[in-house]
Amino acid sequence: MVFIFYAFAILSLAVSTAAVYMTLIQSFPVQWSYYHYFIRKPFTWAVLVAGVIGTLLMSWQIDGLPLWTFPPLILMALAVVLAHRMHQENAFKAVDFPAMANNPLKLPLQDNMELAVIEYNGVTKAYPLDYVIHHHIINDRFEDKLVALTYCAMCHSIIPFDVTDIGPLFVGSFKNANMIVADKKTKTFFQQASCESVIGKLHPFTLTMIPFQVLTWSEVKKLNPCPKVVRVTKQDFKAFELPVKGLWKKVIANGLTPGLSSKNRDNTFSPQTHVVGITDKIANPQVVYLKDELLKQGVVNNEELGVVLVAVNGSVLGFKSSVEEKPVSIEPGANSTLCDTKSGTVWDVRGKFIKGEIESNLVPVAISDEYWFSWKLFNPGSKLVHCK
């Protein structure tokens, strides 16, 4: 009987912590993480309740308290606690419908902080990435549309999705060093980087990406009008940590990719090399650049795709190189503006018309600023282009 109690206690602990080791060991299929999501709580609770009932029955039979059951019961109770807390859903708790600041200029934002700026359905909102990283997912309303801004810290993959039809997302798991997102209604699992469903009631299903830009606060606060900015405090900008304290610093310092072995990743460059890939459908196959080369070059015109990439204050922006079928030659202008050297037309850093001959906005192109290992894993057929 002692063996049975301890065996179930150890099994319960293994189930309660499986969300961690199934993420770190690549050989575990993501489908196992999916089923584990549903069984971990019922299983650990069932083991604990059975242990308590067994102890009470033995107490009644021997007319005394079997003290040897207490250690395994404590382990069973610990397993219940871990089943609730040791899961990515709780470690990176998604935020639903955050409040916007009444006066963004009074927020504790530093000029070099990066913000994801989303303009969708007639609404423009901005979210500091140093805030988003702690939650990985921000679900927010854009009038009658619902958008989930997702940010996988491990691969620096930032993607907003239109989830109006399926509802808010949460962190379901991690696989191949990339976040698995899930919808709250059906619990369908999606690979964030590929946008494709993996398993669940909605499978097969593809999430719909929406355009966005990453800009520093020094650029965002110059915009007229200034977009709505999520209300944050200094506490929201605490140093990012994984559930195991100090682990994140080791990951960054050593270029690790937990959950993805070195033999299964492209090692042409170090894993955390920043690249900028064109994810817009106009690129087939997709095209990727080294971010450092883009920043050094300043402006890169891809004539084949009709796309121009512009570096502004550490960020890279993508636009079509024509407006209303008229070709434009975009260059950075004064006061963080963009200008057409041919017509003299001036736009703000987001491509909004300010003055000039071409009275239209620039057309943004979807791009992704992420780590090399992630881009190459989920876009294996992409073409690396070096700046000239």
C-alpha positions in Angstrom: 0.0 0.0 0.0 2.9 2.4 0.8 4.3 1.7 -2.7 0.9 2.5 -4.3 0.5 5.8 -2.5 4.0 7.0 -3.4 3.7 5.7 -7.0 0.5 7.8 -7.5 2.1 10.8 -5.8 5.1 10.7 -8.2 2.9 10.1 -11.2 0.7 13.1 -10.2 3.8 15.3 -9.9 5.0 14.1 -13.3 1.6 15.1 -14.8 1.5 18.4 -13.0 4.8 19.6 -14.4 4.6 18.0 -17.9 3.8 21.4 -19.5 7.4 22.3 -18.8 9.4 19.3 -19.9 7.2 18.5 -22.9 8.0 22.0 -24.1 11.7 21.6 -23.6 12.1 18.1 -25.1 11.4 18.4 -28.8 10.6 14.7 -29.2 7.3 15.2 -27.4 4.5 15.9 -30.0 2.6 19.1 -29.6 -0.6 16.9 -29.5 0.5 15.6 -26.2 0.7 19.1 -24.8 -2.8 19.7 -26.1 -4.3 16.7 -24.3 -2.3 17.4 -21.2 -3.9 20.9 -21.0 -7.3 19.2 -20.4 -6.3 16.3 -18.1 -3.7 17.8 -15.8 -6.1 19.4 -13.3 -8.8 16.6 -13.2 -6.0 13.9 -12.9 -4.1 15.6 -10.0 -7.3 16.4 -8.1 -8.6 12.8 -8.6 -5.3 11.4 -7.2 -5.4 13.7 -4.2 -9.1 12.9 -3.4 -8.4 9.2 -3.8 -5.5 9.5 -1.5 -7.5 11.3 1.2 -10.4 8.7 0.9 -7.9 5.9 1.1 -6.4 7.4 4.2 -9.8 7.8 5.9 -10.8 4.2 5.0 -7.5 2.9 6.5 -8.1 5.0 9.6 -11.5 3.5 10.0 -10.2 -0.1 9.6 -7.2 0.2 12.0 -9.0 2.6 14.3 -6.1 5.0 14.1 -4.4 7.5 11.8 -1.8 6.0 9.3 0.8 8.7 9.6 2.9 7.2 6.7 0.3 8.5 4.2 1.0 12.1 5.1 4.2 12.5 3.0 2.6 11.2 -0.2 -0.5 13.2 0.5 1.6 16.3 0.7 3.2 15.4 -2.6 -0.3 14.9 -4.1 -1.4 18.3 -2.8 1.7 19.9 -4.3 0.9 18.3 -7.6 -2.5 20.0 -7.6 -0.9 23.4 -7.0 1.7 22.9 -9.7 -1.0 21.7 -12.2 -2.7 25.1 -11.8 0.5 27.2 -11.7 3.1 25.4 -13.7 1.5 26.0 -17.1 2.3 28.6 -19.8 -1.3 29.9 -19.6 -0.6 31.1 -16.0 3.1 31.9 -16.4 2.3 34.3 -19.3 -1.3 35.4 -18.5 -3.0 37.1 -21.5 -4.5 40.5 -21.0 -8.1 41.1 -22.2 -9.2 44.6 -23.2 -6.7 46.7 -21.3 -7.5 50.3 -20.5 -6.1 53.1 -22.6 -4.2 56.1 -21.1 -6.1 59.4 -21.0 -2.8 61.2 -21.6 -0.1 59.0 -23.3 2.5 61.7 -22.8 2.4 61.2 -19.0 3.1 57.4 -19.2 6.5 56.2 -17.8 7.8 55.6 -21.3 11.4 56.1 -22.4 12.2 57.4 -25.9 14.0 54.2 -26.9 11.2 51.9 -25.9 9.6 50.1 -28.9 5.8 50.0 -29.3 3.7 47.9 -31.6 1.4 50.3 -33.5 -1.8 48.7 -34.9 -4.2 50.6 -37.2 -7.2 48.6 -37.9 -10.9 49.2 -38.5 -10.5 52.9 -38.2 -8.7 52.7 -34.8 -5.0 53.1 -34.0 -3.5 51.8 -30.8 0.0 51.3 -29.5 1.4 48.8 -27.0 4.9 48.9 -25.5 6.7 45.7 -26.2 8.4 45.7 -22.8 4.8 45.4 -21.4 3.5 42.9 -23.9 6.4 40.5 -23.3 5.3 39.7 -19.8 1.9 38.6 -21.1 2.7 37.4 -24.6 -0.9 38.1 -25.7 -3.0 41.2 -25.5 -6.6 40.9 -26.7 -8.2 44.2 -27.5 -11.2 45.7 -29.4 -10.9 47.8 -32.5 -14.5 49.0 -32.7 -16.4 45.8 -33.7 -13.2 43.8 -34.5 -11.2 41.8 -32.0 -7.4 41.7 -32.3 -4.9 39.5 -30.5 -1.4 41.0 -30.4 1.0 38.1 -29.8 4.6 38.4 -28.9 6.8 35.3 -28.5 9.8 36.3 -26.4 11.8 33.2 -27.4 11.9 34.0 -31.1 11.0 37.7 -31.0 8.1 37.0 -33.3 5.4 39.8 -33.1 2.1 39.1 -34.9 -1.3 40.7 -34.5 -4.3 38.5 -35.5 -7.9 39.3 -36.3 -9.7 36.9 -34.0 -13.2 38.4 -34.3 -14.7 35.1 -35.4 -13.0 32.9 -32.8 -12.6 35.1 -29.8 -9.6 36.0 -27.5 -6.4 34.0 -27.4 -4.2 32.7 -24.6 -0.8 31.0 -24.4 -1.5 27.2 -24.8 2.0 25.9 -24.9 5.4 26.3 -26.6 6.9 24.1 -29.3 10.1 24.4 -31.4 11.0 27.5 -29.3 7.9 29.3 -30.5 4.6 30.0 -28.8 1.5 27.9 -29.2 -1.6 30.2 -29.0 -5.1 28.9 -28.3 -8.6 30.4 -28.5 -10.6 30.5 -25.3 -13.8 29.1 -26.8 -12.6 25.9 -28.4 -9.0 25.6 -27.0 -7.7 24.9 -30.6 -3.9 25.1 -30.7 -2.2 27.3 -33.3 1.6 27.7 -34.0 2.1 31.4 -33.7 4.9 31.8 -36.2 3.1 29.9 -39.0 -0.4 31.0 -38.1 -1.6 27.5 -38.7 -3.8 25.3 -36.4 -2.2 22.2 -35.0 -5.0 20.4 -33.2 -8.5 21.2 -31.9 -12.1 21.7 -32.9 -11.2 24.4 -35.4 -8.4 22.5 -37.1 -7.6 23.0 -39.9 -7.7 26.8 -39.6 -5.4 29.7 -40.4 -5.2 32.8 -38.3 -5.5 36.1 -40.2 -2.5 38.4 -39.7 -3.1 42.2 -39.8 -0.6 45.0 -40.6 1.3 46.7 -37.9 4.5 48.7 -37.3 7.1 48.7 -34.5 8.2 52.3 -33.6 10.1 53.8 -30.8 8.2 56.0 -28.3 10.3 59.0 -29.6 8.6 58.5 -33.0 5.1 57.6 -31.8 4.7 60.7 -29.6 5.4 62.9 -32.6 2.5 61.5 -34.5 -0.5 63.7 -35.1 -2.9 62.5 -33.9 -1.1 60.5 -31.3 -2.5 56.9 -31.2 -4.2 55.5 -28.1 -1.6 53.9 -25.9 -2.3 51.2 -23.3 -2.2 52.5 -19.7 1.0 51.1 -18.1 2.9 51.7 -14.9 6.6 51.4 -14.0 5.8 47.9 -12.6 4.8 46.8 -16.1 8.4 47.3 -17.2 10.1 45.1 -14.7 12.8 42.8 -16.1 11.4 39.9 -18.0 11.9 36.5 -16.4 10.9 32.9 -17.2 9.2 30.9 -14.4 12.7 29.7 -13.4 14.5 32.8 -12.1 17.7 33.7 -14.0 17.0 31.3 -16.8 16.1 34.0 -19.3 19.5 35.7 -18.9 21.2 32.4 -19.6 19.1 31.9 -22.7 20.0 35.3 -24.1 23.6 35.2 -23.1 24.3 31.8 -24.6 22.0 32.0 -27.7 19.9 29.0 -26.6 16.7 27.8 -28.2 14.9 25.7 -25.5 12.7 23.2 -27.1 14.6 23.2 -30.4 17.9 21.3 -30.7 20.8 22.8 -32.5 20.8 20.0 -35.1 17.2 21.0 -36.1 17.9 24.6 -36.6 19.7 26.5 -39.4 23.1 27.6 -38.0 24.1 29.9 -40.9 23.9 32.7 -38.4 23.7 32.7 -34.6 20.2 31.9 -33.5 19.3 35.3 -32.1 20.5 37.3 -35.2 17.8 39.8 -36.0 16.3 39.5 -39.5 13.5 41.3 -41.3 11.4 39.1 -43.5 8.7 40.3 -45.9 5.6 38.3 -44.9 3.2 40.1 -47.3 1.6 37.8 -49.8 3.3 39.7 -52.7 6.5 37.8 -51.7 6.5 34.3 -53.1 8.9 32.9 -52.1 9.4 35.0 -49.1 12.4 37.3 -48.8 14.5 38.0 -45.7 17.2 40.5 -44.9 19.7 40.8 -42.0 18.5 43.7 -39.9 21.9 45.1 -39.3 22.5 45.5 -43.0 19.1 47.2 -43.4 19.9 49.7 -40.6 23.3 50.4 -42.1 21.9 50.9 -45.6 19.0 53.1 -44.5 16.8 52.5 -47.5 16.6 49.3 -49.5 14.4 49.1 -52.7 13.3 45.6 -53.8 12.3 46.4 -57.4 11.2 42.8 -58.1 8.6 43.0 -55.3 7.9 46.7 -55.6 8.7 47.1 -51.9 10.9 49.7 -50.1 12.3 49.1 -46.6 13.2 52.1 -44.6 15.2 52.2 -41.4 14.0 54.9 -38.9 15.6 55.2 -35.5 16.4 51.5 -35.1 13.1 50.3 -36.6 12.5 49.0 -40.1 9.3 49.9 -42.0 8.0 48.4 -45.2 6.0 50.2 -47.9 5.0 49.6 -51.5 7.2 51.6 -53.8 4.3 53.0 -55.7 1.2 55.1 -54.7 -1.8 55.0 -56.9 0.3 53.3 -59.6 2.8 56.1 -59.5 6.4 55.0 -58.6 7.9 56.8 -55.6 11.5 57.1 -54.4 11.3 57.1 -50.7 14.0 58.6 -48.5 14.1 59.6 -44.8 13.3 63.2 -44.4 13.7 65.8 -41.6 12.0 65.4 -38.2 11.4 61.6 -38.7 9.4 62.0 -42.0 9.6 60.2 -45.3 9.8 62.0 -48.6 9.6 61.2 -52.3 12.7 62.6 -54.0 10.8 62.8 -57.3 7.7 64.8 -56.3 8.7 66.2 -52.9 5.7 64.6 -51.2 6.2 64.2 -47.5 4.7 61.5 -45.2 5.0 60.9 -41.5 6.9 57.8 -40.3 3.8 55.7 -40.5 3.3 56.6 -44.2 0.5 59.1 -43.6 0.3 62.0 -46.1 1.5 65.4 -44.8 2.0 67.6 -47.9 3.1 67.4 -51.5 1.9 66.4 -55.0 0.8 62.8 -54.2 -2.1 63.4 -51.8 -2.3 59.7 -50.6 -0.9 57.6 -47.9 1.9 55.1 -48.5 0.8 51.5 -48.6 2.3 49.5 -45.8 3.8 46.0 -46.4 3.6 43.3 -43.8 7.1 42.5 -42.5 8.5 40.5 -39.5 11.4 41.5 -37.3 12.4 38.3 -35.5 15.3 35.9 -34.8 17.0 34.0 -37.6 16.4 30.5 -36.2 12.6 31.1 -36.0 12.3 32.7 -39.4 14.3 29.9 -41.1 12.4 27.2 -39.2 8.9 28.4 -40.2 9.9 29.9 -43.6 12.3 27.3 -44.9 11.9 28.3 -48.6 12.6 32.0 -48.1 15.4 33.8 -49.9 18.1 35.6 -48.0 19.0 38.9 -49.7 22.1 40.9 -48.8 22.0 44.7 -49.0 24.2 46.2 -51.7 
